[in-house]
Amino acid sequence: MQALARAFVKYHRGLGRMPWYWRPFLITLFIANLVMPLVFIARPEARVVFLTTIANSALFTVLTAAQGFTRLLSLAHVPWIPLIYYLWTRLDDLPADDAYGVWLRVLIVLNAVSLLVDTANVVRYLAGDRKELVEGLSAERAGQET
């Protein structure tokens, strides 16, 4: 259990140290997948998005514990594949001119773009690029740098 807690902290430290050019996209994904579902939590699609995001978070922690903050973390977004399909099948029943419908459509696009990046990351990992994505994370212990 302690290893998972360390992995959780390491994952979030890694996110905070990602290059500046990734931060706007990561923040947008965070808002779209975690904050906005809470705004619309009474709607079934929003609950599915929220639960999928919780599953992603658990997978990020497990993958960080297993392999570190590497490109393999992209596998945590695999649950987005059925999520995108589910949301896509719901679009005909959801107007595109209200906040909820707009959010779901934007979410589908954002998550699909992220999956393209994720695919490239996993391919690179499998091809041998297994280094940590940010410097110094492997030197940290229990939340402190050595």
Secondary structure, DSSP 8 states (H G I E B T S, - for coil): -HHHHHHHHHHHHHHHTS-GGGHHHHHHHHIIIIIHHHHTTTSHHHHHHHHHHHHHHHHHHHHHHHH-SSGGGGGGGTTHHHHHHHHHHHGGGS-TTSHHHHHHHHHHHHHHHHHHHHHHHHHHHHTT--S-SSTTGGGEETTEE-
